[in-house]
Amino acid sequence: LADVAVHMGIKGSEYSRISMQYFPDREPSPYLILGIDEAASDQELKSAWLKIVNSMHPDNFIARGEPIEFVKLANQHTALANDAYRQIKAMRTQSKNEKI
């Protein structure tokens, strides 16, 4: 399936998004979680991460008086975004180190 996607010109992040429909048990790509393409710059990566963290931070939901269920969901989304950001940064650092 991945080979077919390459031949059709479907990029990695788009392939991840599409394949999640057919393989829901797979761990989502950190790029998919942050809503960016794998070719995104470090600045685009950081901007996408900050956008999610700022909008989904549990403190914002508490301040608005949202139900505890929303606060818990916001906490999960923030944790997912933080983890995705760390994963991508680690992959990029490793890739840079391997080139040296």
Biopython code that builds the backbone (N, CA, C, O; Angstrom):
import numpy as np
from Bio.PDB.StructureBuilder import StructureBuilder

atoms = [
    (1, "LEU", "N", (0.828, -1.190, 0.000)),
    (1, "LEU", "CA", (0.000, 0.000, 0.000)),
    (1, "LEU", "C", (0.872, 1.254, 0.000)),
    (1, "LEU", "O", (0.583, 2.219, -0.708)),
    (2, "ALA", "N", (1.934, 1.233, 0.794)),
    (2, "ALA", "CA", (2.839, 2.385, 0.847)),
    (2, "ALA", "C", (3.519, 2.601, -0.498)),
    (2, "ALA", "O", (3.706, 3.742, -0.921)),
    (3, "ASP", "N", (3.891, 1.517, -1.173)),
    (3, "ASP", "CA", (4.523, 1.632, -2.494)),
    (3, "ASP", "C", (3.562, 2.250, -3.511)),
    (3, "ASP", "O", (3.961, 3.071, -4.337)),
    (4, "VAL", "N", (2.321, 1.854, -3.443)),
    (4, "VAL", "CA", (1.320, 2.412, -4.348)),
    (4, "VAL", "C", (1.172, 3.914, -4.090)),
    (4, "VAL", "O", (1.072, 4.703, -5.029)),
    (5, "ALA", "N", (1.159, 4.294, -2.837)),
    (5, "ALA", "CA", (1.044, 5.714, -2.487)),
    (5, "ALA", "C", (2.201, 6.511, -3.065)),
    (5, "ALA", "O", (1.997, 7.611, -3.578)),
    (6, "VAL", "N", (3.411, 5.972, -2.989)),
    (6, "VAL", "CA", (4.586, 6.645, -3.544)),
    (6, "VAL", "C", (4.429, 6.825, -5.041)),
    (6, "VAL", "O", (4.689, 7.906, -5.570)),
    (7, "HIS", "N", (4.002, 5.770, -5.730)),
    (7, "HIS", "CA", (3.824, 5.839, -7.181)),
    (7, "HIS", "C", (2.721, 6.816, -7.585)),
    (7, "HIS", "O", (2.746, 7.371, -8.683)),
    (8, "MET", "N", (1.759, 7.022, -6.693)),
    (8, "MET", "CA", (0.672, 7.950, -6.983)),
    (8, "MET", "C", (1.021, 9.377, -6.564)),
    (8, "MET", "O", (0.236, 10.302, -6.775)),
    (9, "GLY", "N", (2.194, 9.549, -5.975)),
    (9, "GLY", "CA", (2.613, 10.887, -5.550)),
    (9, "GLY", "C", (1.996, 11.341, -4.245)),
    (9, "GLY", "O", (1.934, 12.540, -3.972)),
    (10, "ILE", "N", (1.540, 10.401, -3.435)),
    (10, "ILE", "CA", (0.949, 10.737, -2.147)),
    (10, "ILE", "C", (2.074, 10.822, -1.123)),
    (10, "ILE", "O", (2.818, 9.863, -0.919)),
    (11, "LYS", "N", (2.186, 11.982, -0.483)),
    (11, "LYS", "CA", (3.253, 12.216, 0.492)),
    (11, "LYS", "C", (3.010, 11.417, 1.768)),
    (11, "LYS", "O", (1.908, 10.933, 2.024)),
    (12, "GLY", "N", (4.071, 11.297, 2.557)),
    (12, "GLY", "CA", (4.022, 10.504, 3.781)),
    (12, "GLY", "C", (2.930, 10.909, 4.745)),
    (12, "GLY", "O", (2.226, 10.050, 5.276)),
    (13, "SER", "N", (2.773, 12.210, 4.985)),
    (13, "SER", "CA", (1.763, 12.653, 5.936)),
    (13, "SER", "C", (0.351, 12.399, 5.417)),
    (13, "SER", "O", (-0.544, 12.043, 6.183)),
    (14, "GLU", "N", (0.159, 12.582, 4.123)),
    (14, "GLU", "CA", (-1.149, 12.318, 3.524)),
    (14, "GLU", "C", (-1.450, 10.822, 3.549)),
    (14, "GLU", "O", (-2.582, 10.417, 3.815)),
    (15, "TYR", "N", (-0.436, 10.005, 3.273)),
    (15, "TYR", "CA", (-0.596, 8.555, 3.345)),
    (15, "TYR", "C", (-0.981, 8.136, 4.766)),
    (15, "TYR", "O", (-1.857, 7.291, 4.951)),
    (16, "SER", "N", (-0.329, 8.723, 5.758)),
    (16, "SER", "CA", (-0.637, 8.388, 7.154)),
    (16, "SER", "C", (-2.090, 8.713, 7.478)),
    (16, "SER", "O", (-2.787, 7.923, 8.117)),
    (17, "ARG", "N", (-2.535, 9.873, 7.035)),
    (17, "ARG", "CA", (-3.909, 10.283, 7.298)),
    (17, "ARG", "C", (-4.903, 9.319, 6.654)),
    (17, "ARG", "O", (-5.884, 8.918, 7.280)),
    (18, "ILE", "N", (-4.647, 8.955, 5.418)),
    (18, "ILE", "CA", (-5.544, 8.053, 4.697)),
    (18, "ILE", "C", (-5.514, 6.648, 5.301)),
    (18, "ILE", "O", (-6.558, 6.028, 5.500)),
    (19, "SER", "N", (-4.324, 6.158, 5.587)),
    (19, "SER", "CA", (-4.198, 4.777, 6.080)),
    (19, "SER", "C", (-4.796, 4.590, 7.470)),
    (19, "SER", "O", (-5.160, 3.472, 7.837)),
    (20, "MET", "N", (-4.904, 5.672, 8.253)),
    (20, "MET", "CA", (-5.493, 5.553, 9.588)),
    (20, "MET", "C", (-6.938, 5.058, 9.514)),
    (20, "MET", "O", (-7.430, 4.432, 10.452)),
    (21, "GLN", "N", (-7.605, 5.334, 8.412)),
    (21, "GLN", "CA", (-8.977, 4.875, 8.238)),
    (21, "GLN", "C", (-9.045, 3.354, 8.121)),
    (21, "GLN", "O", (-10.039, 2.741, 8.511)),
    (22, "TYR", "N", (-7.995, 2.754, 7.586)),
    (22, "TYR", "CA", (-7.983, 1.319, 7.320)),
    (22, "TYR", "C", (-7.185, 0.525, 8.357)),
    (22, "TYR", "O", (-7.349, -0.689, 8.483)),
    (23, "PHE", "N", (-6.325, 1.220, 9.092)),
    (23, "PHE", "CA", (-5.510, 0.576, 10.129)),
    (23, "PHE", "C", (-5.623, 1.371, 11.426)),
    (23, "PHE", "O", (-4.641, 1.968, 11.868)),
    (24, "PRO", "N", (-6.807, 1.389, 12.046)),
    (24, "PRO", "CA", (-7.015, 2.231, 13.230)),
    (24, "PRO", "C", (-6.181, 1.824, 14.443)),
    (24, "PRO", "O", (-6.028, 2.613, 15.376)),
    (25, "ASP", "N", (-5.642, 0.612, 14.444)),
    (25, "ASP", "CA", (-4.852, 0.160, 15.578)),
    (25, "ASP", "C", (-3.405, 0.643, 15.506)),
    (25, "ASP", "O", (-2.655, 0.483, 16.469)),
    (26, "ARG", "N", (-3.007, 1.225, 14.390)),
    (26, "ARG", "CA", (-1.648, 1.737, 14.240)),
    (26, "ARG", "C", (-1.481, 3.042, 15.012)),
    (26, "ARG", "O", (-2.412, 3.836, 15.149)),
    (27, "GLU", "N", (-0.284, 3.230, 15.501)),
    (27, "GLU", "CA", (0.061, 4.480, 16.163)),
    (27, "GLU", "C", (0.105, 5.588, 15.113)),
    (27, "GLU", "O", (0.773, 5.432, 14.091)),
    (28, "PRO", "N", (-0.592, 6.702, 15.341)),
    (28, "PRO", "CA", (-0.578, 7.766, 14.338)),
    (28, "PRO", "C", (0.799, 8.419, 14.219)),
    (28, "PRO", "O", (1.547, 8.505, 15.193)),
    (29, "SER", "N", (1.109, 8.862, 13.044)),
    (29, "SER", "CA", (2.365, 9.555, 12.798)),
    (29, "SER", "C", (2.407, 10.840, 13.617)),
    (29, "SER", "O", (1.394, 11.530, 13.732)),
    (30, "PRO", "N", (3.557, 11.170, 14.185)),
    (30, "PRO", "CA", (3.645, 12.439, 14.925)),
    (30, "PRO", "C", (3.378, 13.637, 14.014)),
    (30, "PRO", "O", (2.870, 14.663, 14.467)),
    (31, "TYR", "N", (3.720, 13.507, 12.734)),
    (31, "TYR", "CA", (3.427, 14.581, 11.791)),
    (31, "TYR", "C", (1.921, 14.738, 11.607)),
    (31, "TYR", "O", (1.418, 15.856, 11.497)),
    (32, "LEU", "N", (1.216, 13.631, 11.575)),
    (32, "LEU", "CA", (-0.236, 13.660, 11.443)),
    (32, "LEU", "C", (-0.869, 14.310, 12.672)),
    (32, "LEU", "O", (-1.810, 15.093, 12.547)),
    (33, "ILE", "N", (-0.360, 13.987, 13.840)),
    (33, "ILE", "CA", (-0.884, 14.560, 15.078)),
    (33, "ILE", "C", (-0.758, 16.084, 15.062)),
    (33, "ILE", "O", (-1.669, 16.796, 15.483)),
    (34, "LEU", "N", (0.386, 16.574, 14.570)),
    (34, "LEU", "CA", (0.606, 18.017, 14.534)),
    (34, "LEU", "C", (0.038, 18.675, 13.281)),
    (34, "LEU", "O", (0.036, 19.901, 13.168)),
    (35, "GLY", "N", (-0.444, 17.865, 12.339)),
    (35, "GLY", "CA", (-1.070, 18.401, 11.144)),
    (35, "GLY", "C", (-0.102, 19.058, 10.177)),
    (35, "GLY", "O", (-0.444, 20.031, 9.505)),
    (36, "ILE", "N", (1.110, 18.521, 10.112)),
    (36, "ILE", "CA", (2.112, 19.076, 9.200)),
    (36, "ILE", "C", (2.682, 17.985, 8.315)),
    (36, "ILE", "O", (2.529, 16.796, 8.594)),
    (37, "ASP", "N", (3.339, 18.403, 7.247)),
    (37, "ASP", "CA", (3.995, 17.489, 6.327)),
    (37, "ASP", "C", (5.395, 17.174, 6.847)),
    (37, "ASP", "O", (5.985, 17.966, 7.583)),
    (38, "GLU", "N", (5.916, 16.027, 6.464)),
    (38, "GLU", "CA", (7.250, 15.624, 6.899)),
    (38, "GLU", "C", (8.331, 16.577, 6.406)),
    (38, "GLU", "O", (9.417, 16.635, 6.982)),
    (39, "ALA", "N", (8.042, 17.320, 5.350)),
    (39, "ALA", "CA", (9.009, 18.273, 4.808)),
    (39, "ALA", "C", (8.929, 19.638, 5.500)),
    (39, "ALA", "O", (9.654, 20.559, 5.126)),
    (40, "ALA", "N", (8.074, 19.773, 6.480)),
    (40, "ALA", "CA", (7.918, 21.048, 7.175)),
    (40, "ALA", "C", (9.234, 21.455, 7.835)),
    (40, "ALA", "O", (9.991, 20.617, 8.325)),
    (41, "SER", "N", (9.480, 22.746, 7.834)),
    (41, "SER", "CA", (10.702, 23.268, 8.464)),
    (41, "SER", "C", (10.590, 23.152, 9.984)),
    (41, "SER", "O", (9.515, 22.894, 10.524)),
    (42, "ASP", "N", (11.715, 23.346, 10.655)),
    (42, "ASP", "CA", (11.696, 23.321, 12.121)),
    (42, "ASP", "C", (10.784, 24.416, 12.671)),
    (42, "ASP", "O", (10.108, 24.215, 13.681)),
    (43, "GLN", "N", (10.764, 25.563, 12.013)),
    (43, "GLN", "CA", (9.893, 26.665, 12.453)),
    (43, "GLN", "C", (8.424, 26.300, 12.262)),
    (43, "GLN", "O", (7.599, 26.597, 13.126)),
    (44, "GLU", "N", (8.086, 25.661, 11.143)),
    (44, "GLU", "CA", (6.705, 25.221, 10.912)),
    (44, "GLU", "C", (6.304, 24.163, 11.933)),
    (44, "GLU", "O", (5.169, 24.144, 12.409)),
    (45, "LEU", "N", (7.240, 23.293, 12.260)),
    (45, "LEU", "CA", (7.003, 22.269, 13.281)),
    (45, "LEU", "C", (6.670, 22.927, 14.611)),
    (45, "LEU", "O", (5.671, 22.593, 15.248)),
    (46, "LYS", "N", (7.506, 23.853, 15.020)),
    (46, "LYS", "CA", (7.298, 24.520, 16.308)),
    (46, "LYS", "C", (5.996, 25.313, 16.312)),
    (46, "LYS", "O", (5.275, 25.310, 17.310)),
    (47, "SER", "N", (5.692, 25.982, 15.222)),
    (47, "SER", "CA", (4.452, 26.764, 15.130)),
    (47, "SER", "C", (3.221, 25.871, 15.247)),
    (47, "SER", "O", (2.265, 26.214, 15.942)),
    (48, "ALA", "N", (3.244, 24.727, 14.567)),
    (48, "ALA", "CA", (2.115, 23.791, 14.628)),
    (48, "ALA", "C", (1.929, 23.260, 16.042)),
    (48, "ALA", "O", (0.808, 23.155, 16.539)),
    (49, "TRP", "N", (3.041, 22.929, 16.680)),
    (49, "TRP", "CA", (2.998, 22.421, 18.058)),
    (49, "TRP", "C", (2.439, 23.485, 18.998)),
    (49, "TRP", "O", (1.553, 23.199, 19.802)),
    (50, "LEU", "N", (2.957, 24.717, 18.900)),
    (50, "LEU", "CA", (2.488, 25.791, 19.775)),
    (50, "LEU", "C", (1.019, 26.105, 19.564)),
    (50, "LEU", "O", (0.301, 26.415, 20.515)),
    (51, "LYS", "N", (0.573, 26.025, 18.327)),
    (51, "LYS", "CA", (-0.834, 26.289, 18.031)),
    (51, "LYS", "C", (-1.735, 25.314, 18.777)),
    (51, "LYS", "O", (-2.742, 25.705, 19.367)),
    (52, "ILE", "N", (-1.359, 24.040, 18.740)),
    (52, "ILE", "CA", (-2.156, 23.016, 19.432)),
    (52, "ILE", "C", (-2.066, 23.197, 20.942)),
    (52, "ILE", "O", (-3.079, 23.182, 21.640)),
    (53, "VAL", "N", (-0.843, 23.367, 21.438)),
    (53, "VAL", "CA", (-0.656, 23.493, 22.886)),
    (53, "VAL", "C", (-1.395, 24.720, 23.425)),
    (53, "VAL", "O", (-2.033, 24.649, 24.476)),
    (54, "ASN", "N", (-1.312, 25.835, 22.715)),
    (54, "ASN", "CA", (-1.986, 27.051, 23.183)),
    (54, "ASN", "C", (-3.506, 26.923, 23.138)),
    (54, "ASN", "O", (-4.197, 27.424, 24.025)),
    (55, "SER", "N", (-4.023, 26.264, 22.122)),
    (55, "SER", "CA", (-5.477, 26.154, 22.005)),
    (55, "SER", "C", (-6.066, 25.046, 22.871)),
    (55, "SER", "O", (-7.213, 25.136, 23.309)),
    (56, "MET", "N", (-5.280, 24.004, 23.117)),
    (56, "MET", "CA", (-5.814, 22.842, 23.840)),
    (56, "MET", "C", (-5.302, 22.725, 25.276)),
    (56, "MET", "O", (-5.586, 21.729, 25.943)),
    (57, "HIS", "N", (-4.573, 23.694, 25.757)),
    (57, "HIS", "CA", (-4.020, 23.580, 27.107)),
    (57, "HIS", "C", (-5.164, 23.493, 28.118)),
    (57, "HIS", "O", (-6.094, 24.299, 28.077)),
    (58, "PRO", "N", (-5.097, 22.518, 29.023)),
    (58, "PRO", "CA", (-6.184, 22.309, 29.993)),
    (58, "PRO", "C", (-6.503, 23.543, 30.828)),
    (58, "PRO", "O", (-7.656, 23.746, 31.208)),
    (59, "ASP", "N", (-5.508, 24.366, 31.120)),
    (59, "ASP", "CA", (-5.760, 25.572, 31.926)),
    (59, "ASP", "C", (-6.754, 26.506, 31.234)),
    (59, "ASP", "O", (-7.550, 27.170, 31.899)),
    (60, "ASN", "N", (-6.709, 26.558, 29.897)),
    (60, "ASN", "CA", (-7.664, 27.389, 29.160)),
    (60, "ASN", "C", (-9.091, 26.894, 29.367)),
    (60, "ASN", "O", (-10.019, 27.688, 29.526)),
    (61, "PHE", "N", (-9.254, 25.573, 29.364)),
    (61, "PHE", "CA", (-10.583, 24.992, 29.548)),
    (61, "PHE", "C", (-11.081, 25.211, 30.972)),
    (61, "PHE", "O", (-12.263, 25.475, 31.188)),
    (62, "ILE", "N", (-10.177, 25.101, 31.939)),
    (62, "ILE", "CA", (-10.542, 25.346, 33.338)),
    (62, "ILE", "C", (-10.960, 26.801, 33.509)),
    (62, "ILE", "O", (-11.965, 27.088, 34.160)),
    (63, "ALA", "N", (-10.192, 27.722, 32.925)),
    (63, "ALA", "CA", (-10.485, 29.151, 33.047)),
    (63, "ALA", "C", (-11.843, 29.506, 32.450)),
    (63, "ALA", "O", (-12.508, 30.427, 32.924)),
    (64, "ARG", "N", (-12.257, 28.780, 31.413)),
    (64, "ARG", "CA", (-13.560, 29.030, 30.782)),
    (64, "ARG", "C", (-14.708, 28.318, 31.507)),
    (64, "ARG", "O", (-15.876, 28.487, 31.159)),
    (65, "GLY", "N", (-14.356, 27.526, 32.511)),
    (65, "GLY", "CA", (-15.384, 26.806, 33.258)),
    (65, "GLY", "C", (-15.955, 25.615, 32.524)),
    (65, "GLY", "O", (-17.092, 25.215, 32.773)),
    (66, "GLU", "N", (-15.164, 25.036, 31.608)),
    (66, "GLU", "CA", (-15.618, 23.873, 30.837)),
    (66, "GLU", "C", (-15.748, 22.654, 31.752)),
    (66, "GLU", "O", (-15.082, 22.577, 32.785)),
    (67, "PRO", "N", (-16.606, 21.701, 31.370)),
    (67, "PRO", "CA", (-16.757, 20.468, 32.160)),
    (67, "PRO", "C", (-15.427, 19.705, 32.268)),
    (67, "PRO", "O", (-14.562, 19.814, 31.400)),
    (68, "ILE", "N", (-15.291, 18.956, 33.320)),
    (68, "ILE", "CA", (-14.054, 18.213, 33.591)),
    (68, "ILE", "C", (-13.715, 17.251, 32.457)),
    (68, "ILE", "O", (-12.540, 16.979, 32.210)),
    (69, "GLU", "N", (-14.726, 16.735, 31.767)),
    (69, "GLU", "CA", (-14.481, 15.828, 30.642)),
    (69, "GLU", "C", (-13.709, 16.551, 29.538)),
    (69, "GLU", "O", (-12.828, 15.965, 28.907)),
    (70, "PHE", "N", (-14.040, 17.824, 29.306)),
    (70, "PHE", "CA", (-13.338, 18.614, 28.294)),
    (70, "PHE", "C", (-11.906, 18.874, 28.724)),
    (70, "PHE", "O", (-10.985, 18.849, 27.908)),
    (71, "VAL", "N", (-11.728, 19.125, 30.017)),
    (71, "VAL", "CA", (-10.386, 19.372, 30.549)),
    (71, "VAL", "C", (-9.522, 18.120, 30.372)),
    (71, "VAL", "O", (-8.356, 18.212, 29.988)),
    (72, "LYS", "N", (-10.098, 16.963, 30.651)),
    (72, "LYS", "CA", (-9.362, 15.708, 30.478)),
    (72, "LYS", "C", (-9.002, 15.479, 29.014)),
    (72, "LYS", "O", (-7.885, 15.067, 28.704)),
    (73, "LEU", "N", (-9.935, 15.743, 28.127)),
    (73, "LEU", "CA", (-9.679, 15.592, 26.698)),
    (73, "LEU", "C", (-8.602, 16.567, 26.232)),
    (73, "LEU", "O", (-7.724, 16.199, 25.451)),
    (74, "ALA", "N", (-8.669, 17.797, 26.705)),
    (74, "ALA", "CA", (-7.653, 18.799, 26.360)),
    (74, "ALA", "C", (-6.282, 18.361, 26.864)),
    (74, "ALA", "O", (-5.274, 18.560, 26.186)),
    (75, "ASN", "N", (-6.246, 17.772, 28.040)),
    (75, "ASN", "CA", (-4.991, 17.272, 28.597)),
    (75, "ASN", "C", (-4.408, 16.169, 27.724)),
    (75, "ASN", "O", (-3.197, 16.121, 27.507)),
    (76, "GLN", "N", (-5.266, 15.280, 27.222)),
    (76, "GLN", "CA", (-4.817, 14.206, 26.339)),
    (76, "GLN", "C", (-4.280, 14.760, 25.024)),
    (76, "GLN", "O", (-3.246, 14.305, 24.534)),
    (77, "HIS", "N", (-4.976, 15.737, 24.454)),
    (77, "HIS", "CA", (-4.523, 16.338, 23.195)),
    (77, "HIS", "C", (-3.190, 17.065, 23.380)),
    (77, "HIS", "O", (-2.308, 16.985, 22.525)),
    (78, "THR", "N", (-3.053, 17.766, 24.488)),
    (78, "THR", "CA", (-1.801, 18.469, 24.765)),
    (78, "THR", "C", (-0.660, 17.471, 24.931)),
    (78, "THR", "O", (0.439, 17.690, 24.422)),
    (79, "ALA", "N", (-0.917, 16.385, 25.638)),
    (79, "ALA", "CA", (0.109, 15.357, 25.830)),
    (79, "ALA", "C", (0.498, 14.722, 24.490)),
    (79, "ALA", "O", (1.678, 14.476, 24.242)),
    (80, "LEU", "N", (-0.482, 14.457, 23.631)),
    (80, "LEU", "CA", (-0.199, 13.897, 22.303)),
    (80, "LEU", "C", (0.655, 14.856, 21.477)),
    (80, "LEU", "O", (1.611, 14.438, 20.825)),
    (81, "ALA", "N", (0.310, 16.132, 21.509)),
    (81, "ALA", "CA", (1.074, 17.135, 20.759)),
    (81, "ALA", "C", (2.500, 17.237, 21.303)),
    (81, "ALA", "O", (3.454, 17.308, 20.528)),
    (82, "ASN", "N", (2.649, 17.244, 22.612)),
    (82, "ASN", "CA", (3.988, 17.308, 23.215)),
    (82, "ASN", "C", (4.823, 16.098, 22.835)),
    (82, "ASN", "O", (6.003, 16.226, 22.506)),
    (83, "ASP", "N", (4.212, 14.933, 22.881)),
    (83, "ASP", "CA", (4.922, 13.707, 22.536)),
    (83, "ASP", "C", (5.310, 13.696, 21.054)),
    (83, "ASP", "O", (6.422, 13.306, 20.700)),
    (84, "ALA", "N", (4.392, 14.123, 20.202)),
    (84, "ALA", "CA", (4.676, 14.175, 18.762)),
    (84, "ALA", "C", (5.826, 15.131, 18.478)),
    (84, "ALA", "O", (6.710, 14.826, 17.678)),
    (85, "TYR", "N", (5.815, 16.282, 19.131)),
    (85, "TYR", "CA", (6.885, 17.271, 18.950)),
    (85, "TYR", "C", (8.232, 16.682, 19.372)),
    (85, "TYR", "O", (9.227, 16.816, 18.659)),
    (86, "ARG", "N", (8.255, 16.031, 20.536)),
    (86, "ARG", "CA", (9.501, 15.406, 21.026)),
    (86, "ARG", "C", (9.991, 14.321, 20.058)),
    (86, "ARG", "O", (11.187, 14.224, 19.785)),
    (87, "GLN", "N", (9.065, 13.511, 19.544)),
    (87, "GLN", "CA", (9.446, 12.444, 18.616)),
    (87, "GLN", "C", (10.088, 13.013, 17.355)),
    (87, "GLN", "O", (11.131, 12.537, 16.907)),
    (88, "ILE", "N", (9.458, 14.027, 16.794)),
    (88, "ILE", "CA", (9.980, 14.608, 15.558)),
    (88, "ILE", "C", (11.333, 15.264, 15.805)),
    (88, "ILE", "O", (12.259, 15.097, 15.012)),
    (89, "LYS", "N", (11.448, 16.004, 16.891)),
    (89, "LYS", "CA", (12.733, 16.643, 17.210)),
    (89, "LYS", "C", (13.823, 15.588, 17.377)),
    (89, "LYS", "O", (14.943, 15.773, 16.900)),
    (90, "ALA", "N", (13.503, 14.486, 18.047)),
    (90, "ALA", "CA", (14.487, 13.411, 18.245)),
    (90, "ALA", "C", (14.864, 12.768, 16.917)),
    (90, "ALA", "O", (16.040, 12.496, 16.675)),
    (91, "MET", "N", (13.878, 12.522, 16.051)),
    (91, "MET", "CA", (14.165, 11.928, 14.742)),
    (91, "MET", "C", (15.053, 12.859, 13.916)),
    (91, "MET", "O", (15.992, 12.410, 13.259)),
    (92, "ARG", "N", (14.753, 14.135, 13.954)),
    (92, "ARG", "CA", (15.543, 15.094, 13.175)),
    (92, "ARG", "C", (16.958, 15.234, 13.727)),
    (92, "ARG", "O", (17.911, 15.356, 12.958)),
    (93, "THR", "N", (17.102, 15.218, 15.029)),
    (93, "THR", "CA", (18.432, 15.286, 15.639)),
    (93, "THR", "C", (19.237, 14.049, 15.273)),
    (93, "THR", "O", (20.415, 14.152, 14.931)),
    (94, "GLN", "N", (18.610, 12.882, 15.343)),
    (94, "GLN", "CA", (19.284, 11.632, 14.991)),
    (94, "GLN", "C", (19.708, 11.660, 13.530)),
    (94, "GLN", "O", (20.820, 11.258, 13.188)),
    (95, "SER", "N", (18.816, 12.135, 12.674)),
    (95, "SER", "CA", (19.113, 12.197, 11.243)),
    (95, "SER", "C", (20.296, 13.121, 10.971)),
    (95, "SER", "O", (21.161, 12.801, 10.156)),
    (96, "LYS", "N", (20.334, 14.256, 11.646)),
    (96, "LYS", "CA", (21.459, 15.197, 11.484)),
    (96, "LYS", "C", (22.755, 14.573, 11.977)),
    (96, "LYS", "O", (23.800, 14.731, 11.346)),
    (97, "ASN", "N", (22.695, 13.863, 13.101)),
    (97, "ASN", "CA", (23.888, 13.230, 13.656)),
    (97, "ASN", "C", (24.421, 12.124, 12.754)),
    (97, "ASN", "O", (25.631, 11.916, 12.663)),
    (98, "GLU", "N", (23.504, 11.410, 12.083)),
    (98, "GLU", "CA", (23.926, 10.335, 11.188)),
    (98, "GLU", "C", (24.623, 10.878, 9.941)),
    (98, "GLU", "O", (25.458, 10.197, 9.344)),
    (99, "LYS", "N", (24.280, 12.092, 9.554)),
    (99, "LYS", "CA", (24.892, 12.705, 8.375)),
    (99, "LYS", "C", (26.302, 13.206, 8.655)),
    (99, "LYS", "O", (27.091, 13.404, 7.731)),
    (100, "ILE", "N", (26.614, 13.408, 9.915)),
    (100, "ILE", "CA", (27.939, 13.933, 10.287)),
    (100, "ILE", "C", (28.986, 12.863, 10.218)),
    (100, "ILE", "O", (30.156, 13.125, 10.497)),
]
sb = StructureBuilder()
sb.init_structure("model")
sb.init_model(0)
sb.init_chain("A")
sb.init_seg("    ")
for serial, (resi, resn, name, xyz) in enumerate(atoms, 1):
    if name == "N":
        sb.init_residue(resn, " ", resi, " ")
    sb.init_atom(name, np.array(xyz, "f"), 0.0, 1.0, " ", f" {name:<3s}", serial, name[0])
structure = sb.get_structure()
